């Protein structure tokens, strides 16, 4: 998780907002709405950590403190 955490932390420091998409059943960056360059990374991370529901995303977000940067 260390590399994944560093990537997510870097994205947050760049001002990216990480949220859960009910439609896509995975975590997304809000910027994916207009820029799909990081879509594959977010798909892979969501699959790797089993994030397919808002509850799983909330647990993941709290465990790795993705809100406070």
Secondary structure by P-SEA (a helix, b strand, c coil): caaaaaaaaaaaaabbbbbbbccccbbbbccccccccaaaaaaaaaaaaccccaaaaaaaaaaaccccc
